[in-house]
Every structure is written in C-alpha cells, then in structure tokens.
Amino acid sequence: MKLFIAGHQGMVGAALMRRFTREAEVDLVTRSRAELDLTSQTAVDAFYAAERPDIAIIAAAKVGGIHANSTYPAEFLHTNLAIAANTIHGAYRHGVKRLLFLGSSCIYPKLAPQPMTEDSLLAGPLEPTNEAYAIAKITGLKLAQYYRRQYGVLFHSAMPTNLYGPGDNYHLQNSHVLPALIRKFHEAKAAGRSEVTAWGSGAPRREFLHVDDLADACAFLLRQDKPPDWINVGTGTDVTIRELTETVAAVTGFTGRIVWDATKPDGSPRKLMDVSRLTALGWRAHTGLRDGVAKTYASFLAEKAAGTLRN
C-alpha cells in the first residue's frame, strides 16, 4: 500500500512518519516543499500521476499562533486554501482510494457550546484571531465531504485539538502557546532571570494533545470501513493557560515569578473537544499533559543541541 504523507517534515507529518514506518505493509511516499509545491495544482497533479498513491494524509499547512494568524491572515487563508483544494482535487482525479484531511479545532465557533461537538460546525462566528486559518480548514473539510458525497470516494477528515511534541516551532511570537512557553522558560532559566512574562490573563482553558497520539488516531481512523465525514481528535480534558504555564515552568526547572500581561489577547475563552464519537469507535489518547511536556522539553533540548530547532 502506497501512503502519501503531505507535509512529512512538519511536526504532524514527522509524527505520522514515525507511526507508519512501523507498518510493514506500508510504502511511504513523501516530497519536501522544495520538491513539490502543494500550492500549484499542476505540480500536485503531476505528482499524483507519477506516484499513484493508494492513500493520502494531508498534514501540510501553514500554521502559527495568535500573533502569526492575526498578522498574516491573507497568507494563512490563501496558502491553506490552495493546499486543501489542490491535494483533494488531485487525489480524486488520479484515483487515490482514500484521503484523510487534517483540520483543526479552530473550525468551530468562538462561543460554541463546550465541549465542542462535530455538529457545532458553522453554527456561529469564528474566533477573529484565527478566522483565516479556520476558513481554509473548513473548506478542506467540506471539499472532502462533498467529493465523498458526489463521487463516492472515501475522503474524510480529522479535527485535532491543540497539538504539541517533537519538531514543534519554538518562535517566541509566531509559535503556539506551549512551545513558546517551553522556549521562554528555558531561556529565562539559562539566563538566571527572576521573572517571565506570559501573555493574556491565564484564564482561558485549552486542551492539548501530544502529536504522537494524533498519529496513532490517524492510523486508527484509516482502519475504519465507514468513518464519519469529520471527527474530533483530542483528550477530552482541558487546563487553564495559567495551569499550563505553571506546568511548563516546573518541567523546565524555572523557579522565578510569572507575570501576566493582560494587554495581550486571550483568544477564545475555552476550546475543549467533545471526543465521544472517537471514543465510541474505540480510541483514546494515552499521553498525559505533564509527561507529554516533559518528553517535548527533552526533544527541545536535543533539537537545540543538534542545531535543528525550528525558531
């Protein structure tokens, strides 16, 4: 079985590579960004025509945190729209038997009832700070759904919650909250600083899923004969940003004071996924937050020492 993993060099793609290299019957097909421009339909069609993969997992995306999404909305919308449209349409045109599109929990309304069920999609306004990214992901999800409905192809989607793990982006402004905190506390400890400033009030609640758990969930979903058009993937539990920040400080060994900068945006007050549909199918996450943060900090140190840290 030939499996194409789009975005194999990113955090999610690398986790998928780790997971599927354990499958003896899987022949992995990959292309780097330099080798294949996923924003070009011509290039994507040529790739599919040449390789003829049986299955495609679309993990490629332009991603970032609140600052990046707010600052570069045009790029986030255009790039992610192009990737979704080209990979899904190309897969249909060239006979890919199955496709799994990876979205994000930000597709759901800002004030969606918590925990967020799959049925809350398009039921209200999106969070403004990541609206562009969310619209692109909703489009990809709907494309997969409509190609399945119209043409009978087994295209479906998974909506992971906030992800973290090896290979994350640790840029202090453009990364997501957890890796930014890891870097911030690590550098503060190394410099002997007595305090660290964290963004916002610390009150919002967030759910975090280790990326290797997501990869395992993807493998599980690809074994389902009749998967839902889209399904939430998460832990089903959440913590406040304050609790997360204190956990990261403890794991990194920072013992100073944490100062909260309330002039910075909080984003959505809560984002917790309802994972009852996935649980009913028989899958659960197995990495606890503190253990996951400890593993991620270890990978941060290893990547930093090797000069491969993304920042």
Backbone hydrogen bonds in HBPLUS format (Angstrom, degrees):
<---DONOR---> <-ACCEPTOR-->    atom                        ^
c    i                          cat <-CA-CA->   ^        H-A-AA   ^      H-
h    n   atom  resd res      DA  || num        DHA   H-A  angle D-A-AA Bond
n    s   type  num  typ     dist DA aas  dist angle  dist       angle   num
A0027-ASP N   A0001-MET O   2.73 MM  26  5.81 172.9  1.74 161.6 161.1     1
A0054-ASP N   A0002-LYS O   2.87 MM  52  5.20 139.9  2.03 127.7 139.8     2
A0055-ILE N   A0002-LYS O   3.09 MM  53  6.45 162.1  2.13 161.9 165.2     3
A0003-LEU N   A0027-ASP O   2.94 MM  24  6.05 158.7  1.99 140.9 147.2     4
A0029-VAL N   A0003-LEU O   2.77 MM  26  5.77 158.4  1.82 152.3 148.3     5
A0004-PHE N   A0055-ILE O   2.85 MM  51  6.20 169.2  1.86 155.8 155.8     6
A0057-ILE N   A0004-PHE O   2.85 MM  53  6.27 159.7  1.89 168.2 174.6     7
A0005-ILE N   A0029-VAL O   3.22 MM  24  6.55 154.1  2.29 169.0 173.5     8
A0006-ALA N   A0057-ILE O   2.96 MM  51  6.18 160.1  2.00 163.4 169.9     9
A0059-ALA N   A0006-ALA O   2.97 MM  53  5.44 138.4  2.15 139.2 148.0    10
A0010-GLY N   A0007-GLY O   3.20 MM   3  5.72 164.3  2.22 117.3 122.0    11
A0014-ALA N   A0010-GLY O   2.83 MM   4  5.81 158.7  1.88 148.9 154.4    12
A0015-ALA N   A0011-MET O   3.20 MM   4  6.37 149.9  2.29 138.1 145.7    13
A0016-LEU N   A0012-VAL O   2.94 MM   4  6.29 153.6  2.01 151.5 159.3    14
A0017-MET N   A0013-GLY O   2.90 MM   4  6.20 149.7  1.99 145.1 153.8    15
A0018-ARG N   A0014-ALA O   2.96 MM   4  6.27 157.7  2.01 146.2 151.5    16
A0019-ARG N   A0015-ALA O   2.95 MM   4  6.23 154.2  2.02 145.4 152.6    17
A0020-PHE N   A0016-LEU O   2.87 MM   4  6.05 168.8  1.88 157.0 159.1    18
A0021-THR N   A0017-MET O   3.02 MM   4  5.93 139.5  2.19 147.1 154.3    19
A0022-ARG N   A0019-ARG O   3.38 MM   3  5.89 156.4  2.44 106.3 113.0    20
A0023-GLU N   A0020-PHE O   3.07 MM   3  5.19 162.3  2.10 105.0 110.7    21
A0026-VAL N   A0023-GLU O   3.10 MM   3  5.52 166.6  2.11 117.3 121.0    22
A0035-GLU N   A0032-SER O   3.02 MM   3  5.09 129.3  2.28  97.4 111.1    23
A0036-LEU N   A0032-SER O   2.95 MM   4  6.18 144.3  2.07 153.5 163.5    24
A0040-SER N   A0037-ASP O   3.05 MM   3  5.64 162.4  2.08 120.0 122.9    25
A0044-VAL N   A0040-SER O   3.01 MM   4  6.24 162.3  2.05 152.7 157.9    26
A0045-ASP N   A0041-GLN O   2.86 MM   4  5.98 162.3  1.89 151.4 156.2    27
A0046-ALA N   A0042-THR O   3.05 MM   4  6.22 159.1  2.10 145.6 151.2    28
A0047-PHE N   A0043-ALA O   3.03 MM   4  6.26 152.6  2.11 144.8 152.1    29
A0048-TYR N   A0044-VAL O   2.98 MM   4  6.26 171.5  1.99 157.3 158.2    30
A0049-ALA N   A0045-ASP O   2.92 MM   4  6.04 161.5  1.95 151.2 156.8    31
A0050-ALA N   A0046-ALA O   3.06 MM   4  6.16 148.5  2.16 140.7 148.3    32
A0051-GLU N   A0047-PHE O   2.92 MM   4  6.07 167.3  1.93 162.9 165.9    33
A0052-ARG N   A0048-TYR O   2.87 MM   4  5.26 155.3  1.93 137.9 145.7    34
A0097-LYS N   A0054-ASP O   2.86 MM  43  5.32 122.1  2.20 127.9 143.0    35
A0098-ARG N   A0054-ASP O   3.19 MM  44  6.63 145.9  2.32 151.4 158.4    36
A0056-ALA N   A0098-ARG O   2.96 MM  42  6.48 146.0  2.07 146.1 157.0    37
A0100-LEU N   A0056-ALA O   2.84 MM  44  6.32 157.6  1.89 158.1 165.8    38
A0058-ILE N   A0100-LEU O   2.86 MM  42  6.26 158.4  1.91 152.4 159.6    39
A0102-LEU N   A0058-ILE O   3.23 MM  44  5.97 160.0  2.27 147.2 146.8    40
A0065-GLY N   A0174-ASN O   3.06 MM 109  5.46 153.1  2.13 115.4 122.6    41
A0069-ASN N   A0065-GLY O   2.94 MM   4  6.08 169.8  1.95 161.4 164.7    42
A0070-SER N   A0066-ILE O   2.94 MM   4  6.00 154.9  2.01 149.6 156.3    43
A0071-THR N   A0067-HIS O   2.96 MM   4  6.03 146.9  2.07 147.0 156.0    44
A0072-TYR N   A0068-ALA O   2.99 MM   4  5.92 158.1  2.04 152.3 156.4    45
A0076-PHE N   A0072-TYR O   3.08 MM   4  6.31 162.4  2.11 155.7 161.2    46
A0077-LEU N   A0073-PRO O   2.94 MM   4  6.06 158.9  1.98 150.3 155.1    47
A0078-HIS N   A0074-ALA O   2.90 MM   4  5.99 172.8  1.90 156.3 158.0    48
A0079-THR N   A0075-GLU O   2.96 MM   4  5.72 159.2  2.01 143.9 149.9    49
A0080-ASN N   A0076-PHE O   3.37 MM   4  6.01 156.8  2.42 128.7 135.4    50
A0081-LEU N   A0077-LEU O   2.94 MM   4  5.89 151.1  2.02 146.8 155.1    51
A0082-ALA N   A0078-HIS O   2.99 MM   4  6.12 165.2  2.01 152.7 156.6    52
A0083-ILE N   A0079-THR O   3.03 MM   4  6.27 162.4  2.06 149.6 154.3    53
A0084-ALA N   A0080-ASN O   3.10 MM   4  6.15 168.2  2.12 142.5 146.0    54
A0085-ALA N   A0081-LEU O   2.91 MM   4  6.06 175.4  1.91 158.8 160.3    55
A0086-ASN N   A0082-ALA O   2.94 MM   4  5.88 167.6  1.95 151.1 155.3    56
A0087-THR N   A0083-ILE O   3.05 MM   4  5.99 166.6  2.07 148.5 152.8    57
A0088-ILE N   A0084-ALA O   3.09 MM   4  6.01 162.3  2.13 148.9 154.2    58
A0089-HIS N   A0085-ALA O   2.99 MM   4  5.86 161.8  2.02 144.9 150.7    59
A0090-GLY N   A0086-ASN O   2.92 MM   4  5.70 154.2  1.99 136.7 145.2    60
A0091-ALA N   A0087-THR O   3.05 MM   4  5.96 148.4  2.16 130.0 138.4    61
A0092-TYR N   A0088-ILE O   3.12 MM   4  6.41 158.3  2.17 148.3 153.2    62
A0093-ARG N   A0089-HIS O   2.97 MM   4  6.23 167.7  1.99 154.6 158.0    63
A0094-HIS N   A0090-GLY O   3.06 MM   4  6.15 145.8  2.18 146.9 154.4    64
A0096-VAL N   A0091-ALA O   2.94 MM   5  5.01 161.7  1.98 154.6 152.4    65
A0095-GLY N   A0092-TYR O   3.39 MM   3  5.52 168.0  2.40 112.4 110.8    66
A0099-LEU N   A0154-LEU O   3.18 MM  55  6.58 157.3  2.24 135.9 138.9    67
A0156-HIS N   A0099-LEU O   2.91 MM  57  6.31 163.5  1.94 164.9 167.2    68
A0101-PHE N   A0156-HIS O   2.88 MM  55  6.28 159.2  1.92 148.4 153.9    69
A0158-ALA N   A0101-PHE O   2.92 MM  57  6.34 151.9  2.00 155.5 162.2    70
A0103-GLY N   A0158-ALA O   2.84 MM  55  6.07 171.6  1.85 160.4 163.4    71
A0107-ILE N   A0104-SER O   3.28 MM   3  6.07 164.6  2.30 120.5 121.9    72
A0105-SER N   A0160-PRO O   3.03 MM  55  5.97 119.4  2.42 162.1 155.5    73
A0108-TYR N   A0105-SER O   3.29 MM   3  6.17 173.7  2.30 123.2 124.9    74
A0112-ALA N   A0109-PRO O   3.16 MM   3  4.96 156.4  2.21 113.0 109.0    75
A0110-LYS N   A0125-PRO O   2.87 MM  15  6.28 153.4  1.94 144.9 152.1    76
A0116-MET N   A0272-LEU O   2.66 MM 156  6.03 162.9  1.69 165.7 162.3    77
A0274-ASP N   A0116-MET O   2.79 MM 158  5.14 158.8  1.83 138.2 131.5    78
A0120-SER N   A0117-THR O   3.09 MM   3  5.62 166.8  2.11 115.6 119.8    79
A0121-LEU N   A0118-GLU O   3.44 MM   3  6.14 169.1  2.45 117.9 119.5    80
A0123-ALA N   A0120-SER O   3.14 MM   3  5.38 146.2  2.26 139.7 132.7    81
A0130-ASN N   A0127-GLU O   3.21 MM   3  5.99 155.4  2.28 122.6 128.3    82
A0131-GLU N   A0128-PRO O   3.47 MM   3  4.98 177.8  2.47 100.6 100.6    83
A0134-ALA N   A0130-ASN O   3.03 MM   4  6.21 162.7  2.06 153.1 158.7    84
A0135-ILE N   A0131-GLU O   2.87 MM   4  6.08 160.8  1.91 157.2 161.0    85
A0136-ALA N   A0132-ALA O   3.24 MM   4  6.50 158.5  2.28 147.2 152.3    86
A0137-LYS N   A0133-TYR O   3.05 MM   4  6.35 156.7  2.10 149.8 156.4    87
A0138-ILE N   A0134-ALA O   2.81 MM   4  6.06 156.6  1.86 155.0 161.9    88
A0139-THR N   A0135-ILE O   3.00 MM   4  6.16 155.2  2.06 143.9 150.5    89
A0140-GLY N   A0136-ALA O   3.05 MM   4  6.38 155.2  2.12 144.9 151.1    90
A0141-LEU N   A0137-LYS O   2.97 MM   4  6.21 162.9  2.00 150.6 154.9    91
A0142-LYS N   A0138-ILE O   2.89 MM   4  6.11 162.3  1.92 152.2 157.0    92
A0143-LEU N   A0139-THR O   2.80 MM   4  5.99 153.1  1.88 149.4 157.4    93
A0144-ALA N   A0140-GLY O   3.05 MM   4  6.28 166.2  2.07 151.2 153.8    94
A0145-GLN N   A0141-LEU O   3.01 MM   4  6.28 157.7  2.06 145.2 151.9    95
A0146-TYR N   A0142-LYS O   2.81 MM   4  5.98 162.6  1.84 153.1 157.2    96
A0147-TYR N   A0143-LEU O   2.86 MM   4  6.03 159.6  1.91 156.4 161.5    97
A0148-ARG N   A0144-ALA O   3.08 MM   4  6.16 153.8  2.15 141.6 148.9    98
A0149-ARG N   A0145-GLN O   2.91 MM   4  6.16 155.2  1.97 144.1 151.5    99
A0150-GLN N   A0146-TYR O   2.79 MM   4  5.83 167.5  1.81 149.2 152.9   100
A0151-TYR N   A0147-TYR O   2.86 MM   4  5.47 156.4  1.91 136.6 144.5   101
A0152-GLY N   A0148-ARG O   2.91 MM   4  4.71 135.7  2.10 120.1 127.7   102
A0157-SER N   A0229-ASP O   2.81 MM  72  6.03 148.0  1.91 137.4 148.3   103
A0231-ILE N   A0157-SER O   3.18 MM  74  6.60 134.1  2.41 129.7 141.0   104
A0159-MET N   A0231-ILE O   2.81 MM  72  5.89 167.6  1.82 151.4 152.0   105
A0233-VAL N   A0159-MET O   2.94 MM  74  5.69 156.6  2.00 131.8 126.8   106
A0161-THR N   A0233-VAL O   2.97 MM  72  6.32 134.8  2.18 171.2 171.1   107
A0209-LEU N   A0162-ASN O   2.74 MM  47  6.03 160.9  1.78 165.2 171.3   108
A0164-TYR N   A0209-LEU O   3.23 MM  45  6.47 137.7  2.42 149.4 149.8   109
A0211-VAL N   A0164-TYR O   2.84 MM  47  5.67 153.2  1.91 168.3 168.3   110
A0170-TYR N   A0310-ARG O   2.67 MM 140  5.90 174.2  1.67 163.7 162.2   111
A0175-SER N   A0171-HIS O   3.18 MM   4  5.09 139.3  2.36 132.3 132.9   112
A0180-ALA N   A0176-HIS O   3.16 MM   4  6.19 157.3  2.21 153.9 160.9   113
A0181-LEU N   A0177-VAL O   2.96 MM   4  6.12 152.8  2.04 149.7 156.5   114
A0182-ILE N   A0178-LEU O   3.04 MM   4  6.36 156.7  2.10 151.3 157.7   115
A0183-ARG N   A0179-PRO O   3.06 MM   4  6.31 169.2  2.07 154.0 155.3   116
A0184-LYS N   A0180-ALA O   2.91 MM   4  6.03 162.6  1.94 147.2 153.0   117
A0185-PHE N   A0181-LEU O   2.89 MM   4  5.99 172.3  1.90 156.8 157.9   118
A0186-HIS N   A0182-ILE O   2.98 MM   4  6.01 157.7  2.03 146.6 153.7   119
A0187-GLU N   A0183-ARG O   2.93 MM   4  6.05 169.5  1.94 155.5 157.9   120
A0188-ALA N   A0184-LYS O   3.00 MM   4  6.13 151.7  2.08 140.9 149.4   121
A0189-LYS N   A0185-PHE O   2.93 MM   4  6.05 160.8  1.97 147.9 152.5   122
A0190-ALA N   A0186-HIS O   2.94 MM   4  6.16 162.8  1.97 149.2 154.5   123
A0191-ALA N   A0187-GLU O   2.94 MM   4  6.05 147.5  2.05 142.4 150.6   124
A0192-GLY N   A0188-ALA O   3.01 MM   4  6.02 111.4  2.50 134.2 150.0   125
A0193-ARG N   A0188-ALA O   2.92 MM   5  5.12 151.5  2.01 153.0 153.6   126
A0192-GLY N   A0189-LYS O   3.12 MM   3  5.04 150.6  2.21  98.5 107.5   127
A0257-ARG N   A0194-SER O   2.77 MM  63  6.20 158.2  1.81 152.8 149.5   128
A0196-VAL N   A0257-ARG O   2.85 MM  61  6.37 147.6  1.96 158.4 169.2   129
A0259-VAL N   A0196-VAL O   2.78 MM  63  6.02 167.8  1.79 154.6 158.8   130
A0198-ALA N   A0259-VAL O   2.75 MM  61  6.08 159.8  1.79 161.1 167.8   131
A0261-ASP N   A0198-ALA O   2.84 MM  63  6.06 168.8  1.85 174.0 176.9   132
A0200-GLY N   A0261-ASP O   2.87 MM  61  5.30 128.2  2.15 148.4 133.7   133
A0242-ARG N   A0202-GLY O   2.95 MM  40  4.36 144.3  2.08 135.8 124.6   134
A0241-ILE N   A0204-PRO O   2.84 MM  37  5.88 141.6  1.99 168.7 176.4   135
A0205-ARG N   A0269-PRO O   2.96 MM  64  6.38 155.1  2.02 142.6 146.2   136
A0271-LYS N   A0205-ARG O   3.15 MM  66  6.43 142.2  2.30 140.1 150.9   137
A0206-ARG N   A0239-VAL O   2.77 MM  33  5.57 160.0  1.81 166.1 164.2   138
A0239-VAL N   A0206-ARG O   2.89 MM  33  5.57 159.2  1.93 150.1 150.9   139
A0213-ASP N   A0210-HIS O   2.90 MM   3  5.42 135.1  2.10 112.5 124.8   140
A0214-LEU N   A0210-HIS O   3.27 MM   4  6.77 149.6  2.37 145.4 154.2   141
A0215-ALA N   A0211-VAL O   3.05 MM   4  6.37 159.1  2.09 147.6 152.3   142
A0216-ASP N   A0212-ASP O   3.12 MM   4  6.30 151.8  2.20 137.1 144.1   143
A0217-ALA N   A0213-ASP O   2.92 MM   4  6.21 152.1  2.00 147.2 155.3   144
A0217-ALA N   A0214-LEU O   3.03 MM   3  4.96 113.1  2.49  93.4 109.9   145
A0218-CYS N   A0214-LEU O   2.87 MM   4  6.22 151.7  1.95 153.8 161.9   146
A0219-ALA N   A0215-ALA O   3.09 MM   4  6.41 159.0  2.14 147.1 151.8   147
A0220-PHE N   A0216-ASP O   2.99 MM   4  6.25 152.8  2.07 144.2 152.1   148
A0221-LEU N   A0217-ALA O   2.85 MM   4  6.13 157.9  1.90 151.9 157.2   149
A0222-LEU N   A0218-CYS O   2.99 MM   4  6.21 151.6  2.08 150.0 157.2   150
A0223-ARG N   A0220-PHE O   3.10 MM   3  5.38 151.4  2.18 104.5 113.4   151
A0224-GLN N   A0221-LEU O   3.07 MM   3  5.29 162.0  2.10 108.1 113.8   152
A0244-LEU N   A0240-THR O   2.91 MM   4  6.26 160.9  1.95 152.9 158.5   153
A0245-THR N   A0241-ILE O   2.84 MM   4  5.98 161.6  1.88 146.3 151.4   154
A0246-GLU N   A0242-ARG O   2.97 MM   4  6.23 158.7  2.02 149.7 154.9   155
A0247-THR N   A0243-GLU O   2.95 MM   4  6.17 148.5  2.05 144.8 153.7   156
A0247-THR N   A0244-LEU O   3.08 MM   3  5.05 117.3  2.49  93.1 108.8   157
A0248-VAL N   A0244-LEU O   2.91 MM   4  6.25 162.0  1.95 158.3 162.1   158
A0249-ALA N   A0245-THR O   2.95 MM   4  6.15 159.7  1.99 147.9 154.0   159
A0250-ALA N   A0246-GLU O   3.02 MM   4  6.17 157.3  2.08 141.8 147.4   160
A0251-VAL N   A0247-THR O   2.97 MM   4  6.22 162.0  2.00 152.7 157.5   161
A0252-THR N   A0248-VAL O   2.99 MM   4  6.12 159.5  2.03 152.1 157.0   162
A0253-GLY N   A0249-ALA O   3.03 MM   4  6.04 119.4  2.42 135.3 150.1   163
A0254-PHE N   A0249-ALA O   2.92 MM   5  5.04 137.9  2.10 153.4 154.2   164
A0253-GLY N   A0250-ALA O   3.20 MM   3  5.08 142.1  2.35  94.0 105.0   165
A0264-LYS N   A0261-ASP O   3.21 MM   3  6.03 168.8  2.22 121.9 125.2   166
A0279-THR N   A0275-VAL O   2.91 MM   4  6.13 161.4  1.94 156.2 162.5   167
A0280-ALA N   A0276-SER O   2.88 MM   4  5.95 150.8  1.97 140.4 147.9   168
A0281-LEU N   A0277-ARG O   3.24 MM   4  6.51 135.1  2.45 133.6 144.3   169
A0281-LEU N   A0278-LEU O   3.10 MM   3  5.12 129.4  2.36  94.6 108.0   170
A0283-TRP N   A0278-LEU O   3.30 MM   5  5.97 171.1  2.31 140.9 140.9   171
A0282-GLY N   A0279-THR O   2.97 MM   3  5.11 139.0  2.14  99.0 111.4   172
A0292-GLY N   A0288-GLY O   2.79 MM   4  5.90 155.9  1.85 151.8 160.0   173
A0293-VAL N   A0289-LEU O   2.79 MM   4  6.01 157.5  1.84 156.3 161.8   174
A0294-ALA N   A0290-ARG O   2.95 MM   4  6.14 157.5  2.01 146.3 152.6   175
A0295-LYS N   A0291-ASP O   2.96 MM   4  6.22 158.2  2.01 149.6 155.1   176
A0296-THR N   A0292-GLY O   2.91 MM   4  6.08 153.8  1.98 143.6 151.6   177
A0297-TYR N   A0293-VAL O   2.81 MM   4  6.01 155.1  1.87 150.2 156.6   178
A0298-ALA N   A0294-ALA O   3.04 MM   4  6.25 153.7  2.11 142.9 149.9   179
A0299-SER N   A0295-LYS O   3.00 MM   4  6.32 150.6  2.08 143.0 151.0   180
A0300-PHE N   A0296-THR O   2.82 MM   4  6.08 148.9  1.91 145.8 155.4   181
A0301-LEU N   A0297-TYR O   2.98 MM   4  6.27 159.8  2.02 150.7 154.2   182
A0302-ALA N   A0298-ALA O   3.03 MM   4  6.29 154.3  2.10 142.6 149.9   183
A0303-GLU N   A0299-SER O   2.79 MM   4  5.95 163.7  1.82 152.9 157.2   184
A0304-LYS N   A0300-PHE O   2.88 MM   4  6.00 155.7  1.94 148.1 155.2   185
A0305-ALA N   A0301-LEU O   2.96 MM   4  6.12 157.9  2.01 143.5 149.3   186
A0306-ALA N   A0302-ALA O   2.97 MM   4  6.16 144.7  2.10 141.9 151.8   187
A0307-GLY N   A0303-GLU O   2.99 MM   4  6.02 113.9  2.44 135.4 150.6   188
A0308-THR N   A0303-GLU O   2.89 MM   5  5.03 150.8  1.98 152.8 152.9   189
A0307-GLY N   A0304-LYS O   3.23 MM   3  5.12 149.9  2.33  96.1 105.1   190
